[in-house]
Amino acid sequence: MIIGRHTKIFPLEYAEDASTTILIDEYKDLHDVKRQIIEFLPESVYCDRNVYDKNRNVQGQELAFDIDPENFMCPIHGTLEEKMKRQQGLIFCKFEFMMARDETYRLFEKLLLSNKDSLFWSRFSHTRF
């Protein structure tokens, strides 16, 4: 996760680490990861897409999509280029969020429903869904 490299917004106790990448590699469970994310209040969080075997050897990688609301052309705020000129490139409004949400859903539907013979594997059960 990155605490405040771009926004310069971060908890004061983490000022020295604000522009570095922090790995959460020691945790008990998902709740512990959530607790650490809430503690740092980062501007961005990324997940490890590697799939490991029981010996922590990388067996492959999950496919991930990063759909950023600020990249959408907003009828209110304009294009990303226009927002960058106003130094607003890393923020987004509720309308842009809703556009990203809707496009994410459409992408999911297209990937899931366009080819019924496609295999979608769960990293937990390795079964088709």
C-alpha positions in Angstrom: 0.0 0.0 0.0 1.0 3.6 -0.5 0.1 6.0 2.2 0.4 9.4 0.7 2.9 9.7 -2.2 0.6 11.6 -4.5 -2.0 13.2 -2.2 0.4 14.2 0.5 -2.4 13.2 2.9 -1.3 10.8 5.6 -1.4 10.2 9.4 1.4 12.3 11.0 2.9 9.3 12.7 3.7 7.8 9.3 5.2 10.9 7.7 8.5 9.2 7.1 6.8 6.3 5.2 4.3 8.4 3.3 5.9 8.1 -0.1 7.2 4.5 0.2 5.4 1.3 -0.6 4.5 -0.7 2.6 3.9 -4.4 2.4 1.5 -6.1 4.7 3.2 -9.5 4.8 2.5 -10.3 8.5 -1.1 -10.8 9.3 -3.3 -13.4 11.0 -6.4 -13.2 8.8 -8.3 -10.8 6.5 -9.6 -8.9 9.5 -6.0 -8.2 10.5 -5.2 -6.9 7.0 -8.3 -4.6 7.2 -7.2 -3.3 10.6 -3.7 -2.4 9.2 -5.2 -0.7 6.2 -7.5 1.4 8.4 -4.5 2.2 10.6 -2.4 3.6 7.7 -5.3 5.2 5.8 -3.4 4.7 2.5 -4.3 6.4 -0.8 -3.9 3.1 -2.6 -3.9 -0.6 -1.7 -2.8 -3.4 -4.1 -3.1 -7.1 -3.6 -0.6 -9.8 -4.4 -2.0 -11.6 -7.4 0.3 -14.6 -7.1 -1.2 -18.0 -6.4 0.9 -20.1 -4.0 1.1 -23.7 -3.1 1.3 -24.9 0.5 5.1 -24.3 0.4 4.7 -20.7 -0.7 6.0 -21.4 -4.2 4.3 -19.3 -6.9 2.1 -21.4 -9.1 0.6 -18.7 -11.3 -1.1 -15.4 -11.1 -4.7 -14.2 -10.9 -6.0 -11.7 -13.5 -6.8 -8.3 -12.0 -8.4 -5.2 -13.5 -7.7 -1.7 -12.1 -10.6 0.5 -13.1 -9.9 4.0 -11.9 -12.9 6.4 -11.6 -10.7 9.4 -12.3 -9.9 8.1 -15.8 -13.5 8.4 -16.9 -14.7 11.4 -18.9 -16.9 13.2 -16.5 -19.6 15.5 -17.9 -19.1 17.8 -14.9 -15.3 17.7 -14.4 -14.0 16.8 -17.9 -11.3 14.4 -19.0 -8.3 13.2 -17.0 -6.1 15.6 -19.0 -8.4 18.5 -18.1 -8.4 17.5 -14.4 -4.6 17.2 -14.4 -4.3 20.7 -15.7 -6.4 21.8 -12.7 -4.3 19.5 -10.4 -7.4 17.4 -9.8 -6.2 14.2 -11.6 -6.2 11.9 -8.6 -9.7 12.7 -7.3 -13.1 11.7 -8.5 -16.7 12.6 -7.9 -19.6 10.4 -7.0 -20.7 10.4 -10.7 -17.3 9.2 -11.9 -17.4 6.5 -9.2 -20.8 5.4 -10.4 -19.6 5.2 -14.0 -16.6 3.1 -12.9 -18.9 0.8 -10.9 -21.3 0.4 -13.8 -18.4 -0.4 -16.2 -16.9 -2.9 -13.8 -20.2 -4.7 -13.6 -20.5 -4.7 -17.5 -17.0 -6.0 -17.8 -17.8 -8.8 -15.3 -21.0 -9.7 -17.1 -19.2 -9.8 -20.5 -16.3 -11.9 -19.2 -18.6 -14.3 -17.4 -21.4 -14.6 -19.9 -19.8 -14.1 -23.3 -18.2 -17.5 -23.4 -20.1 -20.1 -21.4 -17.3 -22.6 -22.0 -14.7 -20.3 -20.3 -13.3 -21.5 -17.1 -13.4 -19.2 -14.1 -11.3 -20.6 -11.3 -11.6 -19.8 -7.6 -8.3 -19.4 -5.9 -9.7 -21.1 -2.8 -11.5 -24.1 -4.3 -10.0 -24.4 -7.8 -13.4 -25.2 -9.0 -15.4 -23.8 -11.9 -18.0 -21.2 -11.2 
